[in-house]
Each structure stands twice: as structure tokens, then as C-alpha cells.
């Protein structure tokens, strides 16, 4: 029987299963799948396909477990509501969780006779725009089972009927196991926000990235040229067609947001967006220059008010352009990103924090550690590590994809430090195969990290060329370095220097934490002067460790 996947129980799971089966149907030409949100759907539909012609194919799920228990009048109510709200329906599919009864010799109508009578009534009543009857189709338990037996539906079977439930609790348990293994490589109390975290948001199409983009829609939509102020200005001439043009560009810019959908991971045409923004900016700057240099005009303050209003718009557009041209934002259309960096730059912490944040935002998310892999087949190891004994690699990827659809979020798989464990040769042979399989799933993305020195050995050149690749350098910007100093020094109760002090070595989180640990071991609350350069830092660190060991051995001897 079908498993509950949330508080709505088996009924909700059945409705979700029906939607996912519907989404896997194939059509020619342009088409878009739309879910109808709300408990039990809305308007008589759970979901529908919108075809290139404008026609719709609707789907409704009814969780009746016995043919004799089907409430046909209730189904009729859903059909009426669907056609009242969706006049362009040309096909209506109803899924039930049971098989319909056939002739048995018993009194009363069989399930199939009920279906025949009701479907005829509906076909006679509802017509396509062409005048033909709307097509009505029923998916019984046998039809659903037949679909689920197809190999490409294996993930649905594992997710909805398998022994292991891939619930948020399951994902959190698996993540906690990985975090415990990482130990000091993940220290949430020392977390510093870094720009490279945008990779996680862009790749997974997180709600945060949507909010950042959509914030610009509201700002531009609410912006208006100060026409009333302009009316007060005397003896001032300019090409007033520029105001018409600025509104044309505003309209074109706002069309960008028609292409964005939180649950449909369509291609974002960033190059086109950038061109639209540049063209808009050109007119804005042109107008700002006209209104901004009139110090001797009798209505200078009114003109300056218009100039400031245009400058505000210019700032918004520049901010939008900076966002979409950010190198990390540009993985928005990818499903894989590769990260490498030197030792101690925070790769493991980054992947752990990114995976945890994704999970908290309702993305199904898994963190795998390179150190846990050996020379067994990759798929077998995945099933062992995650304790999914009846899952093949394809089953796992497909089930992760399903989990993403259920949560209306992309699922995330992160693999940390593939240079550890079995090593580079294993990954150079297996990573390409894994990522090629993952590519089939629209709701699934993956981030892989590796030590910089081994990156070219573990990751093939073809993968490095076709996927976004980023080098992490720790705290790479001045702002990140200052924030890191505050977080670490405050945590270890070390006084902040009154003057800039960060040596180049402290862009490395490991160096910074090592310094703080050393100061703590030496009972110091201030950074010694002249402590710069890798050699001096390493010497200071080793001396502090030596003192700590000597002190600990002395205490142990006294106790004996």
C-alpha cells in the first residue's frame, strides 16, 4: 500500500503520485505542466498540462479503495467545477486507488457500468472548441500499477511504496551522521557568510535566490517618472519621447519575471536579461544627464528631484545587473558545480553548511564524504552508506528526484573531499558516469569538492570544461576577512586590534582557528605584535601545542 508522505496521509500521497505520473506524460510541441495548489487541488483539478494550442489536459485523483465505495456524485462535482474554471479542457483524467468491478452476477451496476454512464453524460455535456466531445479517461489501480512497472518509474515505486521513507527526518538523520564524521571540519559556531555560498542557492534554485530576483520586480514596478514635478518646471525643453521610451523599457524589463517559476526549472536567459537591463539603463542615464546639470535654472530643485528619482532607478538596475552577472549566480542553469581549494580553506565546512541550509529550506539534501568510499561499485557503496539495501544507483537518483518534486524544491547531493578515501583514480573513473546519470533528472543537482592539488587527477578535463568550477580561497574579500576576525576573536575572547592586522595567511580559516586555539592554550587575550608570515605562525602554533602537551603530561603525572 502507498505510504504517507506528510500529515495528509495516504490520500495526500495518492494525489501526489497521480500528479507525478501525469507530469511524466509525453506531448509534442510546447507544453507546460502546472500543479493546482491547495488541499486536494482547487477548481476540480490536481494538475493540468497546458499545450501549445492553449488546450488543457486535466488530472484529478480520488482516493477510493473499493469500487463499491466510489462516490460518483462527488466525482461529478469535481468534473463540473473543473469545466467551470477551465473552459479549454479537452481531456479529463480521473485516477482512483482501486479497480472497477465487472459483471459478477450480483445485483446493481458494476464499477465499469457506472463509469460508462457517467463518462457518456460528461462527453455529451462538455465539448472542445472544435465541437468534438471532451475525452474522459480513468486510471484504475491496475492502470497505475502497469505504469509503475516501467523501468523509468522505479524511483516513484521506491519513494511511495519502498521500505525506507525518504522523509525530512530521514534526510536530517543522514546529514547528522556526516556532520559527526566531519568533526572539527564543520564548526557552525565559527561560520562566516561568504559569497561562494550563492552557488548552493543558484544551483538549487532556492527560495532565497527567487526572493533576491523578485525584489527587483517590485522596485521597478513601483517606480514612476515624476511627471507632476515636471509640470511645475518652466522654460525647460528636452526630447519628451525619452519618457515614452523609458516606460517601454520598463515594460520590457518586467517581462523578465514572466519567465521565472519557483517550481518549474526552466532556462533563465541571463544574457537576454542583461541586454534588456543595459538598454533600460542607457535611457535612464540619458535622462538623468538631462535633468542633473541645471544649477542655474529657476526650477533647479524640481529638476534635481527628477534627477534623484532617475538616479534611484539607475541604482536598482545596476544592482540587478550585478546580481545576474555574478559568477556564482550564473550556475542558475546548471545542475552540477565543482569546487576545489587548498587545505584549510573551508571546503568541508562550506558543503556541510550549504547542505544543512538546503535541508532547512525543505530541499531534500544528502552530504556524502569522500573518506567513506572504497573500491566497491559506486552504486553499491551509495546503498550501503545510506542504508538503502534495495536501491540501485538509478533507484536512488530517481527517488531523490521524486522527493524534490514532492517538496516543490530541487534535491541536492553534495560530495565532499573526493581526494580522500579510495582516492582520485576511483573518482576519475566513476564521477563522469554518476553525473551523466544525474543529468537526466530535472529536480536534482550536485556539488562536488576536491583538494586543489588533486582536482585535475580526480575530475576529468571534460567535466571541468562542461560544469561551473570555482576555487574557494577561504575568506577572499576584505569584508569576509573582517567578519571572520570578529567571529573567531569574539568566540575565543580575544581582543580585537584597533588597527587592521590581518596577515595574508588569515584568509585561510584553518590558520585563523589555529591562531585562536594557540592564544587560548597560552592564556593570551591579545594578538602578539609581529606575528606575521607562515613560518612565525607555524612556530607559534607548534610551541603552543608543545606547551599544552607538557602541561597535560604534568597534570597526569601528579594525578598518578
N, C-alpha and C positions, 0 to 999 in steps of 0.2 A: 504494500500500500504506500501511497505517497506520504512523505514526511512533512511535518510542519516546518516552515522556514522562518516564521515570525509569529506574533501574537494572534494573527488572523486564522491560524491553524491550518488543517488540511484544505479547507475551502480556498483560502488565500493562496496556498501552494499550487492548487489545481489551476486557479486563474492565471498565476504567473507562468506555469508550464504551458498553458494554452497560448499565452502571448508570445512565449519564446518559440514555440513551434510555428506560430503564424509568421514570426519575423524571419524564419528560415525559408519561407516560400520564395520561389523564384519568379520574376517577371521580366519581360523585355522592356527596353526603353527606360526613361527616367521614372523613378518611383521613390517614395519616402514612407517609412514606417512611423506611425505615430501612436503612442500609448495615450489612453484617456485616463488621466489621473483621478484618484478618488477611490474610496472604499467600494469595491465591486464595480469599478468603472463609472461612467457617467453618460447619460444620453443613450442608454441601451447598448453601449459597446464597451469592451475592454480595450480594444485597439483597432486600428484600421490601416490599410495601405492606401496611400494617395498616389494614383497613377498619373502619367504624363498627360492624359486626356482630361484630367480633373475628376474622373470617376473614382469611386471608393469601394474597397472590399473590406467589409466589417467582420469582426470576430467577437463572439460572446461566449462566456463559459458558465455552465450551470452544474453545480456540484450535487447531482442526484446519483445515489449509489445503487438504486434499483429502478428498473423500467416502470414498475407499477407505482413508484413513488414520485414520478416526474409530474410536476405541476405545469401542465401545458398552457394554462391561462396566464401563469406568471411569465412563461417564455413569450407568449403572445404580447404581454405588456411591454416586455423589453424590445420586441420587434417594432411595435408601434412607436415607442419612444425613439428608437434608433432612426426610423424613417422620418419622424417629425424633426429631428435635429440634423440629419444628414440626408438631404434630398438626392444626392448624387450617388447613393449606394447602388451598385449593380450586382453585387453578390453579398450574401449574408451567411456566415458560417457559425454554427452553434456546436459547442463541444459539451458532451455530457460524460460523467465518470462511470457510466455503466453501458452494457449492451442492451439493445432493444429486443423485446420478446417477439417471437414469431408465432405462427399458428401452432397451438398446442392442444386444441380440443376443448379448452376451458371457455367459459362464458366471458363476454366482454371483448373489447377491442385489444388487439396486440399493440406492443410499442410501435412497430413499424406501420400499423394501420393508423395510429394516432399521428405519426409523423407525415404519412401520406396525405391525410386530411388537412392538417394544419399547413403544410408546405404548399398545398394547392390553393388554399384560401389566400395565403400571402402572395403567391405568384399571380393570382387573379387580381389582387388589390394593388400591388406595387409594380410600377413599370419603370424601365430605363428611359432616358431621354429619347431613345430611338423608337420607343413604343413596345419593345420586347419586354417579356416578363423578367423580373429580377430573379436571379438564380439563388436557391436556398440549398444549403448543404449541411449535413450533420456529421460530426466526428464522434463516433461512439468509442467505448473503451478499446474495442478491437482495432479500430482505425488508428487510435492514438498509439496502441502497442505496436502496430505494424510500422508506423513512422519511427518510433523509438528504437526499433530493431536495426535501423540503418546505421552503419558504422560512424557516420558523421554526427550522430546524435548521442554518442557514448557519454559525453560529458553531462548531458541532461539526465541520463539514466543514473549516473554516479551521484549527481547533485541531489536529485529529487527522490531517489529510491535506494541509494547506497547505504552501507552500514555506518559510515562516518559522515557526520553532518558538518559541512564547511560553514559553520556559523561564525558570527563575530567573536564569540567566546573561544572557538577553536583556533581562529587566527591569532587571538591575543595570547593564548597558551603557547603556541609555537613560537611567537615572537619573543615571549618572555624567556623561553629556553635558549634562544640565540643570544639575547641580551646578557643572560647569566654567563654564557660561554665567553662573550667578549670581555667581560670583567672591566678592567680599568680602561679599555679602549673605548668604552662608552660611558661618559660621565655627564649625565643630564644637568647636574648642578653647576657644571662649568660650560654650559652651552652658550655660544655666541652666534647670533644671527649672521650668516654670511650670504653673499649674493648668489653663490652657486646653488643654494637651496632652491632657486627658481627652476632648476632642471626638473625636480620632482613635481612641482606644481604644473609646469608646462607639459611634461610628458604624460602625466596622468589626467590632464585637463581638469585640475582640481577646481572646487568651487571658489577658492581664493583667486585663481587666475581669471575666472569668469568675472568675479566681482571687480578686479582691477580693470579689466577691459570695459565692462558695462558702466563703470563710474564715469567714463568719458562720454558715453551716450547721454546720460542725464545732464552733464555740464553743457555739452554742445546744444542739446535740445532746448535747454532753458535760456541760452544766450540770445539776446536780441540787440540789433543795432539801435542806438539811441536816437531814433527819428524825432521824438518830441523835443529833444535838446537841440537837434539840428534846426528845427523850425524857428528857434529863438535867435539864430545866428544871421546877422545881416552882412551884406557886402562880401560874400564868400562864394566863390564858384569852383566847381570841380565836376568831373565826369560822374554824374549820378547813376549811370549804368553800372558802376562798380558796386553799388549797394545791391542791385538786382543780381549781379554775379555772385556776390558773397552769399546770398541766400540760395542760389543754385548749387554752389559748392557745399553749403551746409546740408542741403537735401541729399546730395550725392554721398557725403560723408556718413550720414545717418543710415544709409542703406547697408553699410558695412555690417551693422548689427543684425540685419535680417539673415545674414549667413551663419550666425552663431546660435548653436543649440546645445544646451547643457548635456542632453542625453544622446545626441547624435554626433559622432566624432568625424564630421565631415572635414574636408580640407579647408584650412584658413589661408586665403590668398594674401599673404603678408606683403608681397611685392605690390600688388594692386592697392592694398590699403595704404602703403607708404606713398605711392604715387598720388592717390586721392588727397592724402594729407598735405603733401608738398604743394599740390595745385591750390588747395584751400589756403595754405599759408602764404603763397605768393600774393593772392588778392588781399589778404588781411594786412600783410606788411606794406603793400602798395597804398592801401587806405590809411594805415597808421602813419606813414610818412607824410601824407597829405595833411592830416589833422594835427600832427605833432610838432610842427615848426612854425608857429604863428604867434610869437611872443608879443608883437606889437599890435595885433589885431584887437579891435574894440571888444570883441566877444571871446577873448583869449581863454577865459575859464571854462566856457561852454565847449570850445574846441578841444581843450585839454581833457575834459570829461569824456568826450567821444574817443580821444586818443587812448586814454587809460582803459576804456572799455574794450577797445580793439587789442591793446597790449595784453589784457587778461585772456582774451580768446587766443592770441598768439602763444601765450604760455601753455595753455591747455593742449593745443595742437602739438607743440614741441615736446611736451611730456608724453603724449600718446605715441609720437614718432620714436621717442627714446625707448619706450617700453617695447614696441613691436620690433624694433631693430636690435634689441638686446640679444647678445649671442646665446644666452640661456633660454630666452623666450622662443627662439627660433626652433627649438625641438618640439614645438607645439604640434607639428605634423608628423612626428616620428613616434615609433613605439619602442625604440631601443636607444639608450645612451651609454657611452663608455667613459669611465672616469679613471684617471691614473694620477699618481703623485708620489713624491719621495716619502721615505719613512717619517712617521710622526706628524704628517700634515693634516691628519684628521679624517682620513677616508672612511675608516670603520665607524667613527662617531657620526659622520655625515649620513652614511647609509642607514645606520640604526635610527637616528633621529628622523630621517625622511620617511622610513618605513612606519615608525610609530605615529608620526603626524598623519600619514595617509590613512592608517587604521582608525585613528580618532575622527577622521573626516568621512568615515563609512566606506573607504576603499578597502576591499579585500586585499590584504598585503602579507607577503611572506619574505623573511630575511634568511637566505642560505649563506653558510660560511664555507669558504674555500678549504679551510682546515679540516672539515668533516668529510671531504671526498677522498676516495681511494681509486683503485684501478678497475673496479667493477663497472658494468654497463651503467651509463648515466641515468637512464630511466629507473633501473633497479635501485640505485642509490637514493634517488628522489623519494621513491615509495618507502624506503627504509627510514630515511631521515625524518620524513613527515608522518611516519607510521600509517601509511595508506597501502596496505599489502595487496589489495586487489586492483590498484591503479597502475596502468601503463603510463608512460610519459605523455602520450596523446590524451589519455583519460584525464590526467592532472591538468594539462593546459586547457582542455575543453571545459572541465569543471570550474577552473578559475575564471574562464571567460563567462560562463553561466552566472557565477557568483557576482561578477561585475554587472551583468545585465539586471540581476535581481535587485542589486543595491543602487542601480542607475549611476554607477561610477565605474571608472576603469579599475581593473585589478592590477596590482603591482607586485612584481617579483624582483627582489634585489639579491645580487650575489656578491658578497664581499671578499676581497683578497684572494683572487683565483691563483695568485702566485704561491699560496700556502698549500699545505696538504700534499696531494699527489703531484702537484706542480704543473708547469707550463705545457709540457707535451700533451698531457691529458686534455687540457682545455683547448689547445690549438687543434686537436682532432675532433672535439665534441661541441665546442661553443657554436660553430657555424651551423651544425645540424640542429642544435637546440633553438637558435634564433630563427632559423628558417621555418621550423615548426610553429614557433610563437607568432610569426608574421601573419599566419592565417587568421588570427583572432583579433577582431577589431577592438574588443574590450579589454585587451591585455597589453601591458607594457613591462619593460625590464631595464634595470640599471645594473651594470657590472663594474666592479672596481678592481684595480690591479696596481701593485708597486711599479713605479715608473721604470725601474731598471729591467723589469721582466715583461713589460707591456708588449713589446714587439715580438716576444717569444710566445706569449700565451694567446695573443689576439692576432689573427691573420691580417695581412695587408688589405685584403678585400673587405673585411669587416671594418677596419679602421677608416677606410675610404667611404663606405656607404652609410655609416652611422655617425651621429654627432659625437664628437670626442672632446673631452675637457680635461685640462690639467688642474688639479687642486694644489694650491700653494700655501694652504693654511689661511692666516689672516692677511689677505692680499691687499686690502685697501687701508688707508690711514684710519678711516672711521672704524673698520673692523678691529684694527690693532689697538686703538684707544679703548674700545668697548671690551676687548679681551683683557687688557690690562686691568680695567676696573673690576670685571667679573672675577678674575683669578686672585688679584691682590686683596680684594674685599673678602673673598671666601677664606683666604688664609690669614686674614687680619694683618696684612702688611700695608704700611703707609704708602699712599700714592705720592710719587715725586712731584714737586711743584713745577718742574720743567720737563719738557719732552725728553724721554730717556730710552725709548725702545730701540734696542740694538737690532740689526737685521735678523739675527738668529731668532728673535721672538715672534716672527711671523709664523713660526713652527709651534703648534700647540704643545707638542711633547717637550720642547725646550722650555716653554713658559711654565708648564706644570712642574717640570723638573726643578727649575729655579725656585719656585714657591715651596716645593717639598724640602729642598735643601735649606732654605731660610728657616723653615719650620723646625727642621732637625737641629739647627744651630741656635734655636730660640732667638732668632733675629726678627725684628719687625720693620726693618728698613732695608732697602737695596744698597749694598756696599758700593761706594764710588769706584769707578774704573773697571767695573765688571762688564767688559765688552770683549767680543771675539770668542769664537768657538773653543779655542784652547783654554782660555781662562774660565769659561763657563763649565767646560767638562772637568777641569781640575777642581773647581769649587764644588761641583756636584759629587765627584768621587771622594773628595775629602769629607763631605758631609755624610756620605754613605758609610765611609770608614769609621767616622766618629760614632755613628748610630750603632754599627755592629759592635764596636768596642764597648760602648755603653751597655748594650743589651747583654753581651757576654759577662760583663762585670756584675750586672744585676743577677744573672742566672747563677754565677759562682757564689754570690752572697746568699742566695736562696738555698743553695746546697749546703 
